[in-house]
Each structure stands twice: as structure tokens, then as C-alpha cells.
Amino acid sequence: MASTLETRKKVEEVAGEYKYGFVTDIEMVKAPKGLNEDVIRFISAKKKEPQWLLDWRLKAYRHWLTMEEPDWAMLNYKKPDFQDIYYYAAPKSSDDRPKSLDEVDPELLRTYEKLGISLQEQEVLAGVAVDVVFDSVSVATTFRKTLEEKGVIFCSISEAAQEYPDMMKKYLGSVVPAGDNFYAALNSAVFTDGTFVYVPKGVRCPMELSTYFRINEANTGQFERTLIIADDESYVSYLEGCTAPMRDENQLHAAVVELIALEKSEIKYSTVQNWYPGDKDGKGGIYNFVTKRAACRGKKSKVSWTQVETGSAITWKYPSCILQGDGSVGEFYSVAITNNHQQADTGTKMIHIGKNTSSTIISKGISAGKAQNTYRGLVKVLPNAENTRNFTQCDSLLIGDECGAHTVPYIEVKNPTAQIEHEATTSKISEEQLFYCLQRGLDVEESVSLIVNGFCKEVMMQLPMEFAVEAQKLLGISLEGSVG
Amino acid sequence: MAMLEIKNLHVEVDGQKILKGINLTINPGEVHAIMGPNGAGKSTLSYAICGKEGYEITEGSVTFNGKDFLELEPHERAAEGVFLGFQYPVEIPGVSNMNFLKAAINSIRKYRGEDELPAVEFLKLIRAKAAELEVDPEMLKRSVNVGFSGGEKKRNEMIQMAMLDPIFSVLDETDSGLDIDALRIVADGINRMRGQDKAILVITHYQRLLDYVVPDFVHVLAGGKIVKSGDKSLALKLEKDGYAGIGIDENAA
């Protein structure tokens, strides 16, 4: 019991020491505060968008006006004032898009270096192509040429709207319709940038594609939009990682990610999310309302979501799979860590429509401090989905006695041939485990990090190598001082 | 200079007085055995030396190589060279024995101001130790103690001890629940820790381990105190005559 207390103390110490909390002062070009049709026109004009996209945005906006912010999640927070947010902010230097890293604002590069993501290094190392989003504008894109040789398109979504209008028209909003939910509608109206990926038939994307997101300007909501299309028999692995500077006011983030997997294709989407979680009293921190959904449209297609969520004050996120193609496969591997006053309501939806579809859900929730961590998941089997299978495992780990872990699984089966399994456990880091590690020479933080990483191993091993090391460190950092 | 010097040690757990004035001096090169009836405080002594939380020292001192040991954190005591072989080794799911040991070794090296052990050298070392202790290398890849039999767990303690190479090893009923083959291997592991500059404290219920690990001194702990000390013949006498034979009422412990 005593060590639990100490653990809690340690967690408290760690809180408020967000390691990536710094602010870059690059002059921003902003749209006026607040949201109306003129602001949407301003964004669309800034992005030199075609008329159809502006119309699409406006339609989404008008629909959003009729909607209400959802409150079914186990989350407690002050609802954002949507008129008190800047919807467009871009580094000034981006009007003249840099042709190479040499032309990139050195201040910006220094910021990334602080985060340990030096572009120069990454260009040479690891074979990772990086489309960096600094606030709302893509600043630099690397490895473009190698990808082009394979016919892989990897560009900002604004660019795609101009260069690949047919695909954009066909697929944008086809998985997450503009009016899908409150936040998705808002994003559809005001999204400022994000990534577009197309992998042609039969192509295995030669490198992991990666985008670092970063929210920088105070009061700037960030509305990213990602669209990934894997054509027949193709494969792509996409990494999304983010850190944000320390800020007192809550920053809103409402991203939309749409994945489309065609016949026998596979998309692996990995996220490491480390946005500012707020201080130890629950002040500040990012509000993260994300809609991520994949459509496995083709036969035997596969989508795998892996997420490591350690940041944000509020997380509302359910990366889902619509298993439409016969024999398609959906996977969801999740680690969510909440500490201090963080709240996470996260999980997945697996919608089985096609025959012989299968899904796997592995969720690991870790709560410390006064945090609340909820797994909310839906497994739905439609009447025509013969011989479907689902396996769900939800494990919760508690540190201290003031936090909470909740598991809310919904299962709806309309076909009698379905096989559904659900397992759930809740445990605590025991005093005995801790002492055993200490006695072997590990200090308290190392011990907790080791135990937690072990607890999350099944998920962590799904991460691409480039990410795994960073993510392991992150688990330690997030709980640093969190136990001990 | 004595390696370990315990003076008038009083320990409470949850407000209950368990140890009531222990005096014990262990010099480099010595092997000591502590025996005693159940509930005498044998495990409490090992936990108090290693700094387990909840074991409150109300009086007395513990000095290790001249340092006030009670001032140090548990992981610092480990890094100073004290190893505790657990009676019930703990399971850590998802953490392989390899990773666990690598992390432990590097933490200890960091404490001592040394560089990390290069991965290649670590692998060489662990393979050599596994071979010496007849440990299947596959076991090293498994999660720490998860799904291990009693014998495997104790063997795992031995390989950890061999890898961490402590100056002072405390073995808390390491022999309990072992068949004769496992006992021999464990005893062999303990004997490998003997040395001029090293010391060992074996806590055991039975004399049988002491046939393999021959102690220089045997102490009998009862009712929170060391009531009798002698050489290895004391263990044999205990085995033959029981605690009552040396004038201890086992139930009074």
C-alpha cells in the first residue's frame, strides 16, 4: 500500500513537466477569429481550392450548424467556444513554399530538432518520407521522387485537391461523410491541411510514410484531414506522430482520417500521440476529438490501426473498420495512458458486413493520478455476414487509487454463425512487482516503465521499428514520476 | 572491516514488532546461514536489509561497506552490490528475462558511473552463465517468471544473481520446494558467488541445503532475535533434535 502511495507521489511530480513544452515564435497568418461562411471561403481561397470543394465545405458547415456536440462519452470538460478559435493559421514563410530543406525557416527546423525529428537526419536515415505539418501548412516533403517512381502519391491534401481532383471527388467523405458526427462535420467545413496518399495497383510502398503534426499557435484549432487509398493488391504503412508545445488554454483538435482498402490491399496505420496533456491540476491541454475510419471495400483487404495515446487532456477517438469486402480483416491495437486529470474515451468499431470477415481488438488502458480511462467498443455483425470472427481483449492497469478504468463493450450480432470472444482484465502494479525490480537495481521510474511496457507489449510490437523505440520511451515519460 | 554490520535492529511491519534487536556481523569471504522456525522474522530481516517499503526500522543500524545502508533507496542498495534471491520470485508479464536483466545491469552500471554494457557482450555473458547453470536459453526469452515452475523460478533467480554478480547475496528460502536435482543446481549457483571479497547469507528452514552450501556460521533466529550462533554443527544438531533440542519453544516464536 505504501508503495502505491509513493507511486502516486511520483506521478504527481512528473506531471507538469511536459518535456516538449516550448513555443516557436514564427509569425502566423491568421484568418479572423471565429467561424462563419466567410472564414471558410478565406480558407478555401488560401488553399486555391476548386469550387466543388468550397461547396462541399459550405454544405458541411451548414449541416454542422444543425448539430449538437455529443455528450455520451465518459468525459468531463468545458465545451469549447467555437467562435473563440482561429480556424486558419500558417507560418508566413509558407507563401513561398521551400524547394528544399535549405529554404525552410531555420527556427522551424530548430523546433523539430528539439523534438528529435531532424529532417536532415531522417532524409538520410531510416528511409522515412516525412510530410511535416507545422500548424496547418505542410512545410517540407521528402523522398517524393522515390515514391513517384513507384507511382505512389504522397502529398498534402490541399495539393491533392488541385492535382488529383478526380480521386479527391471520388473518395473524400466516402468513409466519413461530411455530416457523420459533430466534429467530423466541423472538420469537413474547416480542414486546413493534412495528407493524401494513393498507392497504385500491385505496388508495395517502398518506405514507411510519416507525418508529424504539431499544434503551435495558441488558440488555433487544428483540423487535419487525411485520406489514404490503397488500390488492389497494394500495401502501405503510415505513421502519424505528434507533440505540441505547452500552453495554458485548451486547444481543440478535430481531425478526420479516411482509409480505403481495395481488393487484397493492406493499410497499416500507426499513431503515437503525445500532445500536451495539461498540468497536474488539469489546467490546459489539448482537446482531441478525432474521427478515424477505414473502409475495407475490396475482398480480402486488411486494415490495421495501432495507436499509442499518451497525451491530450481529452481524447475522444474510435478508429474503426467497415469490413465490407468478403474475407476482409480489421485490427485495432491500442495503448492509452492517462495521468493526472487526463481523460480518454477511446476504442473502436468493427462493422462486419462481408462474409468471412474477421477482426481483432487489443486494448491496453493505463490510468494514474486522477485520470479516467474508458474503452468503448462496438462489434457489429450484419445479417449477411456469414462466418465472421472477432476477438477482443481489454486490459486495464491502475496506478494509485484515485483513477478509474472503464470498459464499455457493445456487441450486436445479427448472424448466428458469428464467433465473438471478449476478454477483459483489470490489474494494479503490485508492491511485490515494484520491489522485485528495485531490488535488481532499477529505480522507480525505470521499474514502472518496464512493467508498463510489458503490459502493453502485444500492442507495442505492432508498431513499426522506427516508432517502437520512441513509443517505448514515451510510455516511460508519460508515467515518469507517475509511479515511485 | 566488516562487510555487513547490523546493530540492535528493530523492525515493525504494520505496527507489529517483528525483529527485536538483531546483531549480526558478516565479513568478506564468509557464508552465514540463518535458520529458525516459521514466523521468526527471517524474511523480514532480508527485506529490511534490502529496503522493502513497509518494513519500518524503529531502532538500530545497518552498515554496508562502511555506508549507512538505511539512508539508501532500495535500488541504490542493489547497485551497491546486494542481491536478494526471493522466496517467491515475482512475475512480470510481457518483459523478457533478457530485457529485464539488460535493464537491471545497465541501471547498476549507471549508478556506478560506468557505461552501458554493449549488447554483444551482454549476450556473450548471459549465454555463458546460462550454460554454467544449465538453464535453457529459451527460458531467457520468456517473460520474467511467467508460467515458470517453482524450480524454474529459483533457477531464474540464480541466473539473475550470476549476471548481476553481487558482493553480498541474501538467499531467502531459495531451496524451498526444490527437488534434489534443482537443489544441486541452485546450490552450485550459490557456491559460485563465494569468494574472498564476497559474502553470502543463506536463510533456510532446512539443513539439507547446507550439505551443499557449507556455512561458516549458523545463527538461529527465534522470536525476533538471534538466540544461538555456532558453526555448521549447529545446523546438524537442529536437524537431529529440532528447535526444542536447543531449548527453543517453536510455538513461542
Interface residues (C-beta under 8 A of the other chain):
Chain A: M1 A2 S3 E6 S430 E431 E432 Q433 F435 Y436 C437 L438 Q439 R440 G441 L442 D443 V444 E446 S447 L450 I451 N453 G454 F455 C456 K457 E458
Chain B: C50 G51 K52 E53 G54 E73 P74 H75 A78 A79 F83 L84 F86 Y88 P89 V90 E91 I92 P93 G94 V95 N99 F100 L101 A103 A104 I105 S107 I108 Y111 S143 Q160 L164
